[in-house]
Every structure is written in C-alpha cells, then in structure tokens.
C-alpha cells in the first residue's frame, strides 16, 4: 500500500492494499515505482510497476515471485537488483528495468539481506545488510565480502551518498553498547556516531532524489523522520 504526504497530510494513493515487501523508486523517472509482496488474498505479486506514482500497478515480470529487497542503480536506472524469498529463491539482476531477470549465485553472501543498496556512482557496487553483518560486492552481486567489524555490530538501515571514491555510508548499527545512527567515510571500515532526533531502530534509510542534503529514515514502528542537513539533525514527519 502507498501513502503520500503533502504539507504534512498523509493520504492513500490508489486502491491497492497489498503487503509490499520490496519497494523502490526509479531514480530516472519519479513517476515510476517498483514493488513486490503479497495481495490481501495471499500468494505472491511478482515484480510490479507503476507509471503514475502508485495509482495503478501492473505485473511486469517474475509472476509468482516475492522480492523482499529491491534496489535500483542511481547511475544506471535500467539496472535493478532483487532478492527473492518465495516462488523462486535467490539473487537476481535485471538490465532492462525489470522486464527480464538473470539469477546470480552470490558467492560469499552467507545470509538473506534485509536491504540491498546500490552505490549512487557505481552500478556494479552493491551492499547487503544482513544479520551476519554488512556485505559488499564490486561486481554486480557475483562475489561478496563482509565489511570489517560489522559482524559484531550489524547494520539494519543503510544509505550510501556520493562522496569521494568510497562514498559516505549512513547506517543504523546494532552495537550492543551504543546502538544508533552512525556515519562512515571509508567504506564502513570505521564508524562515528552521528545524527540527533531519530527514535527507534532505523530499518530503512534513503536520500531524496537529486538532493544529498535531504535524507529520510523509517523505524521499526513505521515512524518516518526527515533530515535536511545531510543527517546531522532529524525531525519526525509521521508517527504510527
């Protein structure tokens, strides 16, 4: 189901009330969204597309499959990555905006991802947040490596902003001694606590299209937060 906010007011978009598991916006076309999940009657939706911001949806491909994670490459919106959990199970990539898919064998990725995130400057660099830690692939998901020190403090929500060669990573770390939002400027090798105003465990982080100053975060209770200063301070814009 899709809701939209204008001037602080939230309302439903369209009549679809399905349970969306994977969801992503095409960075090359802000009217085009992707989703997968379950209809109210049960089963799997496959890979679905809307061209009018969620008002109407159609099944594009992978009928009967449930993608729990979908990520579009900002530098090449034709490239989409997906992790399927039922119907078919595994890691898939599409090079034609979801019309056709190729299954890959992700060597080194030991756990099912919570989220998939693509580097905004490099379509072949993909991150996966998992219970076992943060994993990175530099060859479009074929081979994966655990990012150092994240196995003891797994990342849940993650956003990658274009900055230098490694980008700037923002992630909610499940660090036993001090869980919270952290920032890394060296590809996740080291992290610093960063950001004030967020409550709860952040399960999703995303940059506003075309504006790296604006970030959005969603916590485990569906609370939504906004930052307009690149993650330094946050304000709640929707409560469950």
C-alpha positions as CSV (number, residue, x, y, z in Angstrom):
1,X,0.0,0.0,0.0
2,X,1.2,3.5,-0.8
3,X,0.6,6.7,1.1
4,X,1.8,10.2,0.1
5,X,2.4,13.3,2.1
6,X,1.8,16.9,1.1
7,X,2.1,19.8,3.6
8,X,2.2,17.3,6.5
9,X,-1.0,15.5,5.5
10,X,-1.0,11.8,4.5
11,X,-3.4,10.1,2.2
12,X,-3.7,6.8,0.3
13,X,-2.7,6.5,-3.3
14,X,-4.8,4.3,-5.5
15,X,-6.9,1.3,-4.3
16,X,-4.1,-1.3,-3.9
17,X,-3.8,-2.5,-0.3
18,X,-1.3,-5.3,-0.9
19,X,1.5,-6.0,1.6
20,X,4.6,-4.5,-0.1
21,X,7.8,-6.3,0.9
22,X,10.3,-4.9,-1.7
23,X,9.8,-1.3,-2.9
24,X,11.9,1.1,-4.9
25,X,11.6,4.3,-6.9
26,X,13.2,4.7,-10.3
27,X,15.8,7.5,-9.9
28,X,15.5,8.2,-13.6
29,X,11.7,8.6,-13.6
30,X,10.0,9.8,-10.4
31,X,6.6,8.6,-11.6
32,X,7.8,5.0,-11.8
33,X,7.9,2.8,-8.7
34,X,8.6,-0.9,-8.3
35,X,7.3,-3.3,-5.7
36,X,6.8,-6.9,-4.8
37,X,4.9,-8.7,-2.0
38,X,1.6,-10.3,-1.2
39,X,-2.0,-9.4,-2.2
40,X,-4.7,-9.4,0.6
41,X,-5.9,-12.8,-0.7
42,X,-2.5,-14.4,-0.3
43,X,0.2,-15.6,-2.6
44,X,3.0,-13.5,-4.3
45,X,2.6,-10.5,-6.6
46,X,5.7,-10.9,-8.7
47,X,7.6,-7.9,-9.9
48,X,5.2,-5.0,-10.3
49,X,5.5,-1.5,-11.8
50,X,3.5,1.7,-11.6
51,X,4.0,4.6,-14.1
52,X,1.8,7.1,-12.1
53,X,3.3,7.1,-8.6
54,X,1.3,4.2,-7.2
55,X,-2.2,4.9,-8.5
56,X,-2.2,1.9,-10.9
57,X,0.1,-1.2,-10.9
58,X,0.8,-4.0,-13.4
59,X,2.8,-7.2,-13.1
60,X,5.9,-6.6,-15.3
61,X,7.7,-9.9,-14.7
62,X,8.6,-12.8,-12.3
63,X,5.0,-13.7,-11.8
64,X,4.5,-15.6,-8.5
65,X,7.8,-14.4,-7.0
66,X,8.2,-12.4,-3.8
67,X,11.1,-10.0,-3.7
68,X,11.8,-8.9,-0.2
69,X,14.5,-6.5,-1.3
70,X,14.7,-4.4,-4.5
71,X,17.3,-1.8,-5.3
72,X,17.8,0.4,-8.5
73,X,21.2,1.7,-9.5
74,X,21.0,5.5,-9.5
75,X,23.8,5.8,-12.1
76,X,22.0,3.3,-14.4
77,X,18.3,3.0,-13.7
78,X,17.9,0.2,-16.1
79,X,19.9,-2.0,-13.6
80,X,17.7,-3.4,-10.8
81,X,18.8,-5.9,-8.1
82,X,16.3,-8.2,-6.2
83,X,16.4,-10.8,-3.5
84,X,13.5,-13.3,-3.9
85,X,12.3,-15.3,-0.9
86,X,9.5,-17.4,-2.4
87,X,8.2,-18.5,-5.7
88,X,11.8,-18.6,-6.6
89,X,14.6,-18.0,-4.1
90,X,17.9,-16.2,-4.7
91,X,19.6,-13.1,-6.0
92,X,18.5,-11.7,-9.4
93,X,19.6,-8.8,-11.6
94,X,17.7,-7.0,-14.4
95,X,19.4,-4.8,-17.0
96,X,16.2,-3.7,-18.7
97,X,14.1,-2.1,-15.9
98,X,12.7,-5.3,-14.7
99,X,11.4,-6.8,-18.0
100,X,13.8,-9.8,-17.8
101,X,16.0,-11.1,-15.0
102,X,19.1,-13.2,-14.6
103,X,19.8,-15.3,-11.5
104,X,23.2,-15.0,-10.0
105,X,25.0,-17.2,-7.4
106,X,26.1,-14.7,-4.8
107,X,29.5,-16.2,-3.7
108,X,30.3,-15.2,-0.1
109,X,26.9,-13.8,0.9
110,X,26.0,-16.0,3.8
111,X,22.7,-14.5,5.0
112,X,19.4,-13.3,3.4
113,X,19.6,-9.4,3.1
114,X,17.3,-7.1,5.0
115,X,18.1,-4.5,2.3
116,X,20.0,-4.0,-0.9
117,X,21.7,-0.6,-1.6
118,X,23.5,0.4,-4.8
119,X,26.3,2.9,-4.8
120,X,25.0,6.1,-6.4
121,X,28.1,6.5,-8.7
122,X,28.8,2.8,-9.4
123,X,26.1,0.5,-10.6
124,X,28.2,-2.6,-10.0
125,X,28.8,-1.8,-6.3
126,X,26.1,-3.3,-4.2
127,X,25.7,-3.5,-0.4
128,X,23.6,-6.0,1.5
129,X,22.6,-5.6,5.2
130,X,22.2,-8.9,7.0
131,X,22.1,-10.4,10.5
132,X,25.7,-11.5,10.0
133,X,26.9,-8.0,9.1
134,X,27.3,-5.7,6.1
135,X,28.4,-7.3,2.8
136,X,29.7,-5.5,-0.3
137,X,30.0,-6.6,-3.9
138,X,32.1,-4.8,-6.5
139,X,31.0,-6.9,-9.5
140,X,27.2,-6.6,-9.5
141,X,26.5,-9.2,-6.9
142,X,28.6,-12.1,-8.1
143,X,31.1,-12.1,-5.3
144,X,30.6,-10.6,-1.8
145,X,32.9,-9.7,1.1
146,X,32.0,-8.9,4.7
147,X,32.8,-5.3,5.6
148,X,35.3,-5.4,8.5
149,X,33.9,-5.2,12.1
150,X,30.3,-5.2,11.0
151,X,29.7,-8.8,12.1
152,X,29.7,-7.7,15.7
153,X,27.5,-4.7,15.0
154,X,25.2,-5.5,12.1
155,X,23.8,-2.6,10.0
156,X,20.0,-2.6,9.5
157,X,19.1,0.6,7.6
158,X,21.8,1.9,5.2
159,X,22.2,4.8,2.8
160,X,25.1,5.5,0.5
161,X,25.8,9.1,-0.6
162,X,28.1,10.0,-3.4
163,X,31.3,11.4,-1.8
164,X,34.9,10.7,-3.0
165,X,35.9,7.2,-4.0
166,X,34.2,5.2,-1.2
167,X,31.1,7.4,-0.7
168,X,29.6,8.3,2.7
169,X,27.7,5.5,4.4
170,X,25.0,6.2,6.9
171,X,23.8,3.2,8.8
172,X,21.9,2.1,11.9
173,X,24.3,-0.1,13.8
174,X,23.0,-2.7,16.3
175,X,26.0,-2.1,18.5
176,X,25.3,-3.6,22.0
177,X,27.0,-0.8,23.9
178,X,25.6,2.1,21.9
179,X,23.1,1.3,19.1
180,X,22.1,4.1,16.8
181,X,22.8,6.0,13.6
182,X,26.4,6.1,12.5
183,X,28.4,7.5,9.6
184,X,31.4,6.1,7.7
185,X,33.6,7.9,5.2
186,X,35.9,4.9,4.4
187,X,33.6,2.3,3.1
188,X,32.5,1.0,6.5
189,X,35.9,0.3,7.9
190,X,35.3,2.7,10.8
191,X,32.2,4.5,12.0
192,X,31.3,7.6,14.1
193,X,28.1,8.2,16.0
194,X,26.1,10.8,14.0
195,X,22.7,12.5,13.9
196,X,20.3,13.7,16.6
197,X,16.5,13.3,16.8
198,X,15.9,9.8,15.5
199,X,13.9,7.4,17.7
200,X,13.8,3.6,17.5
201,X,15.6,1.2,15.2
202,X,16.0,2.6,11.7
203,X,15.1,-0.2,9.2
204,X,15.3,2.0,6.0
205,X,17.4,5.0,5.1
206,X,17.2,6.8,1.7
207,X,18.4,10.0,0.1
208,X,15.9,12.3,-1.6
209,X,16.3,12.1,-5.4
210,X,18.7,14.7,-6.7
211,X,19.4,16.3,-3.2
212,X,22.0,14.7,-1.0
213,X,21.2,17.2,1.8
214,X,17.8,15.5,2.4
215,X,17.6,12.1,3.9
216,X,14.6,10.0,5.1
217,X,14.5,7.3,7.7
218,X,11.8,4.8,8.8
219,X,12.0,3.0,12.1
220,X,10.6,-0.4,13.2
221,X,7.3,1.2,14.2
222,X,6.8,2.9,10.9
223,X,7.7,6.3,12.2
224,X,9.2,8.5,9.5
225,X,12.0,11.1,10.0
226,X,13.5,13.7,7.8
227,X,16.9,15.4,7.8
228,X,17.7,18.5,5.7
229,X,21.3,18.8,6.8
230,X,22.8,15.6,5.5
231,X,21.9,13.5,8.6
232,X,23.1,15.8,11.3
233,X,19.6,16.5,12.8
234,X,16.3,14.8,12.3
235,X,12.6,15.7,12.6
236,X,9.7,13.3,12.9
237,X,7.3,13.8,10.0
238,X,4.9,10.8,10.5
239,X,4.1,8.7,13.5
240,X,2.5,5.3,13.6
